[in-house]
Amino acid sequence: MSPHSDSATGHRQHRTGGEDGTASTGAHRPAVRWALAGLSLFVLLSSLGTGIAHVGLPTLAQVFSASFPEVQWVVLAYLLAVTALVVGAGRLGDLVGRRRLLLAGISLFTAASVLCAAAPTLWLLVGARAAQGVGAAVMMALTMAFVGETVPKERTGSAMGLLGTMSAVGTALGPSLGGALLAGFGWRALFLINVPLGIVAFLLSHRRLPADRREPGGDRARFDHLGTLLLALTLAAYALAMTLGGGRFGALDTALLVAAACGVALFVRVESRAASPLVRGALVRDPVIGPGLASSALVSTVMMATLVVGPFYLSRTLGLGAAPVGFVLSVGPLVAATTGVPAGRLADRFGARRTTLLGLLTMTAGATALSLIPASLGVLGYVAPLAVVTAGYAVFQTANNTAVMADVGPERRGVVSGMLGLSRNLGLVTGASVMGAVFTHASASADIASAPAGAVATGMRFTFLVASALILVALAAVAVVGRAVPPSDA
């Protein structure tokens, strides 16, 4: 069993949200539904904040008379803040109270959205986006942690599936909603749309989320300021190295990677000596949590390949225009959105580990098919295996999150939830750079935007062959865990 299982048992009353563990009874179901509605809005807003700004970059470049590398910081500032702070935000929630911090996070996110819309200069907009990212880091870190506080354990998978669905909806909605707002109301509407949603999320959470509980007596752990700062700087250096060069590593990118590697070594040393470390070594070595985090990062790396490779294959090899390419690319998030809740029910019924394996096997089949398809099959030949990959990802993510969070004690739920968010973010950041570099190399073209159709098709197939290998590594890790840990969730 997981070392946290006794803690989970001891806090069953706290998990279910009722004094006698009866959150699943009819009297408590409406409260649970409203709490989940609030948590779903947090996930929707944080994922929407990632994708909606991309579509406005060309307009922002014109409005502020800025270069494209300069306006990219509108996206990078948000991404860096989320990546650097999500684990620290989770740990802070464990210490000061998750409800209190979550309400502060949505307040900051909403206020920063207003500042983004009112920004008179580009760099004030970038600063407001960074503040928005801080609020989003809190929201990402604490939403999954609250599932254990509001939902009975037997329905955890369904709740995780709902949150996964809302994340996919936000991702799918970002470009299309952003385009509509941009065309109808201008660039400021890209940020103002968050304000009414943020207010609703605040009100729902203020009324429906359980109050923070403090243990009577005893010493409360101290927040690890040095460890948090080191981790934030290390993650920021890595994220910058992966994004600034666009897959082409120059002197600056290499220096940032070296700094990130040194930061990891220093962080491990500091944490081993800290009285109350941000991340305990035993947590990472846990036979469920460690492989769960690693497989989440690997699978997210693969999913980013679909966004990196897809537009070039569809436009250069299949000859689609901009509008059809956008429509085809929306298939993935839409499949994920419709698969999340059923995936959660599968995890509840058959066990999280079995469902995780099913998701990874499905992804492997889809990625392998993408590595073999001939261009003569056209759009359907690409969309069908893409849908399989995305459905597998939705099943994996829901089940893996359920497995990782299942037996974590209340005092560590925030930091583990933050680590799950971090693993996904790191996978997406790595995938954008590394899988893009693999695609470019396999296409044997200096400029992929003008590469011949056949070269792009070759690059696509090789990239998904590498993706299949990465999924198999994740599959092996989960399979080993399945043999090492008794199937208590089956």
C-alpha positions as CSV (number, residue, x, y, z in Angstrom):
1,M,0.0,0.0,0.0
2,S,1.0,3.6,-0.4
3,P,2.6,5.1,2.7
4,H,-0.2,7.7,2.7
5,S,-3.0,5.1,2.9
6,D,-3.3,5.3,6.7
7,S,-3.5,9.0,6.6
8,A,-6.3,8.8,4.0
9,T,-8.2,6.4,6.2
10,G,-7.8,8.6,9.2
11,H,-9.2,11.6,7.4
12,R,-12.1,9.9,5.7
13,Q,-14.5,12.2,7.5
14,H,-12.7,15.2,6.2
15,R,-12.6,13.8,2.6
16,T,-16.3,13.3,2.4
17,G,-17.3,16.7,3.6
18,G,-19.8,15.5,6.2
19,E,-19.5,14.9,9.9
20,D,-20.4,11.3,9.5
21,G,-19.0,10.7,6.1
22,T,-22.3,11.0,4.3
23,A,-21.4,13.5,1.5
24,S,-22.9,11.0,-1.0
25,T,-26.3,11.1,0.5
26,G,-29.1,13.1,-1.1
27,A,-28.8,15.9,1.5
28,H,-25.3,16.6,0.4
29,R,-25.4,16.1,-3.3
30,P,-26.5,19.6,-4.3
31,A,-23.7,21.1,-2.2
32,V,-21.2,18.8,-3.8
33,R,-22.5,19.7,-7.3
34,W,-22.2,23.4,-6.6
35,A,-18.7,23.0,-5.2
36,L,-17.6,21.0,-8.3
37,A,-19.2,23.8,-10.5
38,G,-16.9,26.3,-8.8
39,L,-13.8,24.1,-9.2
40,S,-14.7,23.5,-12.8
41,L,-14.7,27.3,-13.4
42,F,-11.3,27.6,-11.9
43,V,-9.9,24.9,-14.3
44,L,-11.8,26.5,-17.3
45,L,-10.4,30.0,-16.5
46,S,-6.8,28.8,-16.0
47,S,-6.8,26.8,-19.3
48,L,-8.6,29.6,-21.1
49,G,-6.0,32.0,-20.0
50,T,-3.3,29.9,-21.6
51,G,-4.9,29.7,-25.0
52,I,-7.0,32.8,-25.6
53,A,-4.0,35.2,-25.8
54,H,-2.2,33.4,-28.6
55,V,-4.8,34.5,-31.2
56,G,-4.3,38.2,-30.3
57,L,-0.6,38.4,-30.7
58,P,-0.6,39.8,-34.3
59,T,-3.1,42.5,-33.2
60,L,-1.1,43.3,-30.1
61,A,2.0,43.7,-32.3
62,Q,0.2,46.3,-34.4
63,V,-1.5,48.1,-31.5
64,F,1.7,48.5,-29.5
65,S,4.0,48.8,-32.5
66,A,6.1,45.9,-31.2
67,S,8.0,43.1,-32.8
68,F,6.7,39.5,-32.6
69,P,9.4,38.4,-30.1
70,E,8.3,41.3,-27.8
71,V,4.6,40.5,-27.9
72,Q,5.4,36.8,-27.3
73,W,6.0,37.8,-23.7
74,V,2.3,38.3,-23.3
75,V,2.1,34.5,-23.5
76,L,5.5,33.7,-21.9
77,A,4.8,35.8,-18.7
78,Y,1.7,33.8,-18.0
79,L,3.4,30.5,-18.7
80,L,6.4,31.3,-16.6
81,A,4.4,32.4,-13.6
82,V,2.3,29.3,-13.6
83,T,5.2,26.9,-14.2
84,A,7.4,28.5,-11.6
85,L,4.9,28.9,-8.8
86,V,2.4,26.1,-9.0
87,V,4.2,23.7,-6.6
88,G,4.9,26.5,-4.1
89,A,1.2,27.6,-4.3
90,G,0.1,24.1,-3.5
91,R,2.3,23.9,-0.4
92,L,1.3,27.3,0.8
93,G,-2.4,26.2,0.5
94,D,-1.6,23.2,2.7
95,L,-0.1,25.5,5.4
96,V,-2.4,28.6,5.4
97,G,-5.6,27.0,4.2
98,R,-6.6,26.0,0.7
99,R,-10.0,27.8,0.7
100,R,-8.5,31.1,1.8
101,L,-5.7,30.9,-0.8
102,L,-8.0,29.7,-3.6
103,L,-10.2,32.7,-3.0
104,A,-7.2,35.0,-3.0
105,G,-6.0,33.4,-6.2
106,I,-9.3,33.9,-8.1
107,S,-9.4,37.5,-6.8
108,L,-5.9,38.2,-8.1
109,F,-6.7,36.5,-11.5
110,T,-9.8,38.5,-11.9
111,A,-8.2,41.8,-10.9
112,A,-5.2,41.1,-13.2
113,S,-7.6,40.5,-16.1
114,V,-9.0,44.0,-15.6
115,L,-5.5,45.4,-15.5
116,C,-4.6,43.5,-18.7
117,A,-7.6,45.0,-20.5
118,A,-6.7,48.5,-19.3
119,A,-3.0,48.3,-20.0
120,P,-1.8,51.4,-21.9
121,T,1.6,49.9,-22.8
122,L,2.9,46.5,-23.8
123,W,5.1,46.0,-20.8
124,L,2.3,46.9,-18.4
125,L,0.3,44.3,-20.2
126,V,3.1,41.7,-19.7
127,G,3.3,42.6,-16.0
128,A,-0.5,42.2,-15.6
129,R,-0.3,38.8,-17.4
130,A,2.4,37.7,-15.0
131,A,0.1,38.6,-12.1
132,Q,-2.7,36.7,-13.8
133,G,-0.4,33.7,-14.1
134,V,0.3,33.9,-10.3
135,G,-3.5,33.7,-9.7
136,A,-3.7,30.8,-12.2
137,A,-0.9,28.9,-10.5
138,V,-2.9,29.0,-7.2
139,M,-6.0,27.8,-9.1
140,M,-4.2,25.0,-10.9
141,A,-2.5,23.9,-7.7
142,L,-5.6,23.7,-5.5
143,T,-8.5,22.5,-7.6
144,M,-7.6,18.8,-7.6
145,A,-6.7,19.0,-3.9
146,F,-10.3,20.1,-3.1
147,V,-11.7,17.0,-4.8
148,G,-10.6,15.0,-1.7
149,E,-12.4,17.6,0.5
150,T,-15.7,17.7,-1.3
151,V,-16.3,14.4,-3.1
152,P,-16.8,10.9,-1.6
153,K,-13.8,8.6,-2.4
154,E,-15.9,6.3,-4.6
155,R,-16.7,9.3,-6.9
156,T,-13.2,10.7,-7.1
157,G,-12.6,9.5,-10.7
158,S,-15.8,11.1,-12.0
159,A,-14.9,14.4,-10.4
160,M,-11.4,14.3,-11.9
161,G,-12.9,13.5,-15.2
162,L,-15.1,16.5,-15.0
163,L,-12.1,18.8,-14.2
164,G,-10.2,17.2,-17.2
165,T,-13.2,17.9,-19.4
166,M,-13.3,21.6,-18.3
167,S,-9.5,21.8,-19.0
168,A,-10.1,20.5,-22.5
169,V,-13.0,22.8,-23.1
170,G,-10.9,25.8,-22.1
171,T,-8.1,24.7,-24.5
172,A,-10.6,24.1,-27.3
173,L,-12.5,27.3,-26.7
174,G,-9.4,29.6,-26.4
175,P,-8.6,30.1,-30.1
176,S,-12.2,30.2,-31.3
177,L,-13.6,32.4,-28.6
178,G,-10.6,34.6,-28.8
179,G,-11.0,35.1,-32.5
180,A,-14.7,36.0,-32.1
181,L,-14.0,38.4,-29.3
182,L,-11.1,40.0,-31.2
183,A,-13.3,40.5,-34.3
184,G,-16.3,41.8,-32.5
185,F,-14.9,43.8,-29.5
186,G,-11.2,44.3,-29.9
187,W,-8.2,42.9,-28.0
188,R,-9.3,44.1,-24.6
189,A,-12.2,41.7,-24.6
190,L,-9.7,38.8,-24.6
191,F,-9.1,39.6,-20.9
192,L,-12.4,41.2,-19.8
193,I,-14.2,37.9,-20.6
194,N,-12.5,36.5,-17.4
195,V,-14.1,39.0,-15.1
196,P,-17.7,37.8,-14.9
197,L,-16.6,34.2,-14.9
198,G,-14.1,35.0,-12.1
199,I,-16.8,36.7,-10.0
200,V,-19.1,33.7,-10.4
201,A,-16.3,31.3,-9.4
202,F,-15.4,33.4,-6.4
203,L,-19.1,33.5,-5.2
204,L,-19.6,29.8,-5.7
205,S,-16.4,28.8,-3.9
206,H,-17.0,31.3,-1.1
207,R,-20.4,29.7,-0.4
208,R,-19.8,26.1,-1.2
209,L,-16.3,25.0,-0.5
210,P,-15.6,23.6,2.9
211,A,-14.0,25.9,5.5
212,D,-10.3,25.4,6.2
213,R,-9.6,23.2,9.1
214,R,-6.7,23.8,11.5
215,E,-5.4,21.0,13.7
216,P,-5.8,22.0,17.4
217,G,-2.5,22.3,19.1
218,G,0.7,21.0,17.7
219,D,3.3,22.8,15.7
220,R,2.4,24.0,12.2
221,A,5.0,23.4,9.6
222,R,6.9,26.4,8.3
223,F,6.8,27.5,4.7
224,D,10.1,26.6,2.9
225,H,10.9,30.1,1.4
226,L,14.4,29.2,0.2
227,G,13.3,25.9,-1.5
228,T,10.3,27.7,-3.1
229,L,12.6,30.4,-4.5
230,L,15.1,28.0,-5.8
231,L,12.5,25.8,-7.5
232,A,10.8,28.9,-9.0
233,L,14.1,30.2,-10.5
234,T,15.0,26.7,-11.7
235,L,11.7,26.1,-13.4
236,A,11.7,29.6,-14.9
237,A,15.2,29.0,-16.4
238,Y,14.1,25.7,-17.9
239,A,10.9,27.1,-19.3
240,L,12.8,30.0,-20.9
241,A,15.4,27.6,-22.3
242,M,12.6,25.5,-23.9
243,T,10.6,28.4,-25.3
244,L,12.9,31.3,-26.3
245,G,14.9,29.4,-29.0
246,G,11.9,27.6,-30.5
247,G,13.8,24.3,-30.6
248,R,17.1,25.8,-31.8
249,F,19.5,25.9,-28.9
250,G,21.9,28.8,-29.0
251,A,24.3,30.1,-26.3
252,L,21.6,31.7,-24.2
253,D,19.4,28.6,-24.2
254,T,22.3,26.4,-23.3
255,A,23.3,28.7,-20.5
256,L,19.7,28.6,-19.2
257,L,19.7,24.8,-19.3
258,V,23.0,24.7,-17.4
259,A,21.5,27.1,-14.8
260,A,18.4,24.9,-14.5
261,A,20.5,21.8,-14.0
262,C,22.6,23.6,-11.3
263,G,19.3,24.7,-9.7
264,V,18.0,21.2,-9.5
265,A,21.2,20.0,-7.8
266,L,21.1,22.9,-5.3
267,F,17.3,22.4,-4.7
268,V,17.8,18.8,-3.8
269,R,20.7,19.7,-1.4
270,V,18.6,22.4,0.3
271,E,15.5,20.2,0.6
272,S,17.5,17.4,2.2
273,R,18.5,19.8,5.0
274,A,15.3,21.7,5.4
275,A,13.3,21.2,8.6
276,S,10.0,21.5,6.6
277,P,10.9,20.9,2.9
278,L,8.7,22.1,0.1
279,V,8.9,18.6,-1.5
280,R,9.8,15.6,0.6
281,G,12.0,13.0,-1.0
282,A,9.7,10.3,0.3
283,L,6.9,11.9,-1.7
284,V,8.7,11.7,-5.0
285,R,9.9,8.1,-4.2
286,D,6.4,7.0,-3.5
287,P,5.6,4.0,-5.8
288,V,2.5,5.6,-7.1
289,I,3.2,9.4,-7.0
290,G,6.7,9.3,-8.6
291,P,5.8,7.2,-11.7
292,G,2.5,9.1,-11.9
293,L,4.2,12.4,-12.2
294,A,6.9,11.1,-14.6
295,S,4.3,9.5,-16.9
296,S,2.2,12.7,-16.8
297,A,5.2,14.7,-18.1
298,L,5.9,12.2,-20.8
299,V,2.3,12.0,-22.1
300,S,2.0,15.8,-22.1
301,T,5.1,16.0,-24.2
302,V,3.5,13.7,-26.7
303,M,0.2,15.7,-26.7
304,M,2.1,18.9,-27.6
305,A,3.5,17.1,-30.7
306,T,-0.1,17.1,-32.1
307,L,-0.2,20.9,-31.8
308,V,3.4,21.3,-33.2
309,V,3.1,18.9,-36.1
310,G,-0.5,19.0,-37.0
311,P,-0.7,22.5,-38.6
312,F,2.3,21.9,-40.9
313,Y,1.1,18.4,-42.0
314,L,-2.4,19.6,-42.7
315,S,-1.4,22.7,-44.6
316,R,1.8,21.6,-46.4
317,T,1.1,17.9,-47.1
318,L,-2.7,17.9,-47.3
319,G,-3.1,21.4,-48.7
320,L,-5.7,22.7,-46.3
321,G,-6.4,26.4,-45.8
322,A,-6.3,28.2,-42.5
323,A,-9.9,27.7,-41.6
324,P,-10.0,23.9,-42.3
325,V,-6.7,23.5,-40.3
326,G,-8.3,25.2,-37.3
327,F,-11.4,23.0,-37.6
328,V,-9.3,19.8,-37.8
329,L,-7.1,20.8,-34.8
330,S,-10.2,21.5,-32.7
331,V,-11.2,17.8,-33.0
332,G,-8.6,16.8,-30.4
333,P,-9.8,19.0,-27.6
334,L,-13.4,18.2,-28.4
335,V,-12.7,14.5,-28.1
336,A,-11.0,15.1,-24.8
337,A,-13.9,17.1,-23.6
338,T,-16.4,14.4,-24.4
339,T,-14.2,11.6,-23.0
340,G,-13.3,13.1,-19.6
341,V,-16.4,12.3,-17.6
342,P,-16.9,8.7,-19.0
343,A,-13.2,8.1,-18.2
344,G,-13.8,9.1,-14.6
345,R,-16.6,6.6,-14.3
346,L,-14.3,3.9,-15.7
347,A,-11.7,4.8,-13.1
348,D,-14.3,4.6,-10.3
349,R,-15.6,1.3,-11.6
350,F,-12.5,-0.6,-12.6
351,G,-9.8,1.1,-10.6
352,A,-7.5,4.0,-11.5
353,R,-4.4,1.9,-12.4
354,R,-6.2,-0.4,-14.8
355,T,-7.8,2.7,-16.4
356,T,-4.5,4.4,-16.6
357,L,-3.1,1.4,-18.5
358,L,-6.1,1.4,-20.9
359,G,-5.5,5.1,-21.6
360,L,-1.8,4.6,-22.4
361,L,-2.5,1.5,-24.6
362,T,-5.0,3.6,-26.5
363,M,-2.6,6.4,-27.0
364,T,0.1,4.0,-28.2
365,A,-2.2,2.6,-30.8
366,G,-3.2,6.1,-32.1
367,A,0.4,7.4,-32.1
368,T,1.6,4.2,-33.9
369,A,-1.1,4.7,-36.5
370,L,-0.1,8.3,-37.1
371,S,3.5,7.1,-37.6
372,L,2.4,4.7,-40.4
373,I,-0.4,6.5,-42.3
374,P,0.2,7.4,-45.9
375,A,-0.7,10.9,-47.1
376,S,-3.1,9.4,-49.6
377,L,-5.6,8.7,-46.8
378,G,-6.2,12.5,-46.6
379,V,-7.7,14.3,-43.7
380,L,-9.7,11.3,-42.4
381,G,-6.4,9.3,-42.2
382,Y,-5.0,11.9,-39.8
383,V,-8.2,12.8,-37.8
384,A,-9.1,9.2,-36.9
385,P,-5.9,8.3,-35.2
386,L,-5.6,11.8,-33.7
387,A,-9.0,11.2,-32.0
388,V,-7.8,7.9,-30.7
389,V,-4.7,9.5,-29.2
390,T,-6.7,12.3,-27.6
391,A,-9.3,10.0,-26.2
392,G,-6.5,7.9,-24.7
393,Y,-5.0,11.0,-23.2
394,A,-8.3,12.0,-21.5
395,V,-8.6,8.5,-20.0
396,F,-5.0,8.5,-18.9
397,Q,-5.1,12.0,-17.3
398,T,-8.3,11.3,-15.4
399,A,-7.2,7.9,-14.1
400,N,-3.6,9.0,-13.3
401,N,-4.7,12.1,-11.4
402,T,-7.2,9.9,-9.5
403,A,-4.4,7.3,-8.6
404,V,-1.9,10.0,-7.5
405,M,-4.3,11.9,-5.3
406,A,-6.2,8.9,-3.9
407,D,-4.2,8.2,-0.8
408,V,-2.5,11.5,-0.2
409,G,-3.2,12.9,3.3
410,P,-4.9,16.2,3.7
411,E,-1.7,17.9,4.9
412,R,0.0,17.2,1.5
413,R,-2.8,17.4,-1.0
414,G,-2.0,20.9,-2.1
415,V,1.6,20.3,-2.9
416,V,0.9,17.0,-4.7
417,S,-1.9,18.6,-6.7
418,G,0.6,21.4,-7.6
419,M,3.2,18.8,-8.7
420,L,0.7,17.2,-11.0
421,G,0.0,20.6,-12.6
422,L,3.8,21.2,-12.9
423,S,4.4,17.8,-14.5
424,R,1.8,18.5,-17.2
425,N,3.2,22.0,-17.8
426,L,6.7,20.8,-18.0
427,G,5.6,18.2,-20.5
428,L,3.9,20.8,-22.7
429,V,6.9,23.2,-22.5
430,T,9.3,20.4,-23.3
431,G,7.1,19.0,-26.1
432,A,6.9,22.4,-27.8
433,S,10.6,22.6,-28.1
434,V,11.9,19.0,-28.2
435,M,9.2,17.5,-30.4
436,G,9.4,20.6,-32.7
437,A,13.1,19.9,-33.0
438,V,12.5,16.2,-33.8
439,F,10.0,17.2,-36.4
440,T,12.3,19.8,-38.1
441,H,15.3,17.3,-38.1
442,A,13.2,14.5,-39.5
443,S,11.9,16.7,-42.2
444,A,15.5,17.6,-43.2
445,S,14.4,21.2,-43.9
446,A,16.0,24.4,-42.6
447,D,12.6,26.1,-42.8
448,I,9.7,23.8,-42.1
449,A,7.2,26.4,-43.2
450,S,8.4,26.1,-46.8
451,A,9.4,22.4,-46.7
452,P,8.1,20.1,-49.5
453,A,4.9,18.1,-48.8
454,G,6.8,14.7,-48.8
455,A,9.4,16.0,-46.3
456,V,6.7,17.2,-43.9
457,A,4.9,13.9,-44.1
458,T,8.2,12.1,-43.3
459,G,8.8,14.4,-40.4
460,M,5.3,13.8,-39.1
461,R,5.6,10.0,-39.2
462,F,9.0,10.0,-37.5
463,T,7.8,12.4,-34.8
464,F,4.9,10.2,-33.9
465,L,7.2,7.2,-33.9
466,V,9.2,8.9,-31.2
467,A,6.0,9.8,-29.5
468,S,5.0,6.1,-29.4
469,A,8.3,5.3,-27.8
470,L,7.7,7.9,-25.0
471,I,4.3,6.5,-24.3
472,L,5.7,3.0,-24.0
473,V,8.2,4.3,-21.4
474,A,5.2,5.7,-19.4
475,L,3.3,2.5,-19.9
476,A,6.3,0.5,-18.6
477,A,6.5,2.7,-15.5
478,V,2.8,2.3,-14.7
479,A,2.9,-1.4,-15.4
480,V,5.7,-1.8,-12.9
481,V,3.8,0.1,-10.3
482,G,0.8,-2.1,-11.0
483,R,2.8,-5.2,-10.0
484,A,4.6,-3.5,-7.1
485,V,1.5,-2.0,-5.4
486,P,-1.5,-4.2,-4.3
487,P,-4.6,-3.4,-6.4
488,S,-6.5,-1.7,-3.6
489,D,-8.4,0.5,-6.0
490,A,-9.5,-2.3,-8.3
